[in-house]
Amino acid sequence: MLNFCSLYSGSSGNCSFIETEHTKLLVDAGVSLKKIEEGLRNYK
């Protein structure tokens, strides 16, 4: 199973979280750590 979540998307950057049974991948393009942590907390 593949899960995809856009944690943040805006003019200052984007951040996506992709998850499979065995792998977790965070794709960050210019978002602050604070916004990433907030997005991950709200993900589940």
Number of C-alpha atoms within 10 A of each C-alpha: 6 9 10 11 14 15 22 19 12 9 7 10 12 18 20 18 19 14 14 11 8 6 8 11 11 15 13 16 13 12 18 13 10 8 14 19 12 12 18 16 10 9 11 5
